[in-house]
Amino acid sequence: MAYHDPYGHAAPDRFLRRWLVITACIAALMLLWQFLPAIEAWFSPQQAAERTVTPRGDLAADERATIELFEKSRDSVVYISTTQLVRDVWTRNVFSVPRGTGSGFIWDDAGHVVTNFHVIQGASQATVKLADGRDYQAALVGASPAHDIAVLKIGVGFKRPPAVPIGTSTDLKVGQKLFAIGNPFGLDWTLTTGIISALDRSLPGDAGSPSIEHLIQTDAAINPGNSGGPLLDSAGRLIGINTAIYSPSGASAGIGFAVPVDTVMRVVPQLIKSGKYVRPALGIEVDEQLNLRLQMITGRRGVFVLLVQPGSASQRAGLLGIRATQEGIVPGDLITAIDGKSIDGVTGLLAQMDDRRVGDIVVLSVEREGKAREVRVELQPGT
């Protein structure tokens, strides 16, 4: 009679055979894995073939030009580190703490160094490091916060580094290739390349300061640390000063800005001569917020004159500011254009003034009570 398990269990020997098969397979796979390198070595060649260097050939022409540009310009670029004096509130001891770093470049043989104003802003001391490793304590010659430009001076007695060749910015074209040299994140003498993305850009200034006008926009990587360094064209000439980036993270996001060299050429000589930059002015007072309100009320574009300074060229030209009459308050003269170039507001007026020098004569297109006329005004030193 056949045996039947009263609980419905399978025969024990069936399970035993199944587990033995599984165990054997696992053991075989483990042994194969263990001896796999030896098996590969058995079937592979006894000696690996030696690798040889593939000849590269000549560098491309544009590569050679970029290398030559960097090697020629590098010695003209400097590294700037700043410190700030801090007083301990308990001991009242004064000590120096690091504040920031930036870049700059040699302006002339007298040891003048040009950089951004924001690189040295708030610092009590600045150290300039040359490409050959020499360090010099720098003295502040002058600064123009409105242009984000500052001039330092170092005493270089021998082996004077070369000054950066000067170019022009009025003839720049969008798409033109350019090169930025500086010290991003403290990394010594770094080269980045790109093109001109746009021209005549503007950036708002800090609270209470005017916007920076006529900037060059570039996609060359500009980061904290190479602010103040030179922006060069393909001939190695200075066409701008790297000044700012547009980036929420603080790193280059493909939108950098540079102060054009034509602005630098107007500002830096004045800073070296007198320690400050004097803006050319019309001798009038304007207000941006009030001007916007008057534009909304009248529906006219331009700049309304609030006040004409006594004895100014604008007063001699017959300009009038806001005045009270029997009919009530009358808005001042409305300036709509300068030398035929229309202006929309106070920012445009300041930008056009900055393109000129003290003593230049400009032709103002003016409207008064619906009548248009032109007046000639000699620009005077601003306050």
TAPEZI-V222382 format. One record per backbone hydrogen bond with DSSP energy under -1.0 kcal/mol. CO is the residue of the C=O (numbers start at 1). NH is the residue of the N-H. Records with the same first field share a line. If there is no record, write none. Layout:
# TAPEZI-V222382
CO=NH  NH
This chain:
# TAPEZI-V222382
5=8
11=15
12=16
13=17
14=18
15=19
16=20
17=21
18=22
19=23
20=24
21=25
22=26
23=27
24=28
25=29
26=30
27=31
28=32
29=33
30=34
31=35
35=39
36=40
37=41
38=42
39=43
40=44
60=64
61=65
62=66
63=67
64=68
65=69
66=70
67=71
68=72
69=73
70=74
73=76
74=77
76=106
78=104
79=129
80=102
81=127
82=99  100
83=124  125
84=97
86=95
88=92
93=88
95=86
97=84
100=82
102=80
104=78
105=114
106=164
108=111
111=154
112=107
113=152
114=105
115=150
117=121
120=123
125=83
126=138
127=81
128=136
129=79
130=133
134=130
136=128
139=153
142=151
144=147  149
149=144
150=115
151=141  142
152=113
153=139
154=156
165=238
173=176
176=196
178=194
179=232
180=192
182=190
183=186
184=187
190=182
192=180
194=178
195=219
196=175
198=217
201=215
203=212
206=209
212=203
215=201
216=258
217=197  198
218=256
223=226
224=185
226=229
227=103
229=242
230=181
231=239  240
232=179
233=236
237=233
238=167
239=261
240=231
241=259
242=228
244=257
255=246
256=218
257=243  244
258=216
259=241
260=264
261=265
263=267
264=268
267=271
268=272
269=273
270=274
271=275
279=382
281=380
283=309
285=306  307
287=291
288=292
289=293
290=294
291=295
292=296
293=297
294=298
295=299
303=335
306=322
307=285
309=312
312=316
313=317
314=319
315=318
320=333
323=330
325=328
328=325
330=323
333=305
334=367
335=303
336=343
337=365
338=341
341=338
344=302
345=349
346=350
347=351
348=352
349=353
350=354
353=356
357=360
360=379
362=377
363=339
364=375
365=336  337
366=373
367=334
368=371
371=368
373=366
375=364
377=362
379=359
380=281
